Amino acid sequence: MQKENRPLTYDERRAAEAAFRGAPFDPQLSESARKIYLGISSAMANKRNKAFQEFDLSPPSTMAKRASTELQNRPRAKSTFR
């Protein structure tokens, strides 16, 4: 069962815009506007969570640590410029 598409009311548009901007909900808006606000806010939060899960936050590999340590412990060459 699919709902019929209809244009948003003024309150619903204001609620949708506030949700996209991350602004707080205006309690003076209608109940249908509140439902739209909550739906969009929830979808935006899920999208942000999914984006953060795509980052690999695991510690660097052992090879990268070893290479970094070797570079730090290597003696420096003396400059020929004076």
Buried (B, 14 or more C-beta within 10 A) or exposed (E): EEEEEEEEBEBBEBBBEBBEEEEEBEEEBBEEBBEBBEEBBEEEEEEEEEEEEEEEEEEEEEEEEEEEEEEEEEEEEEEEEE
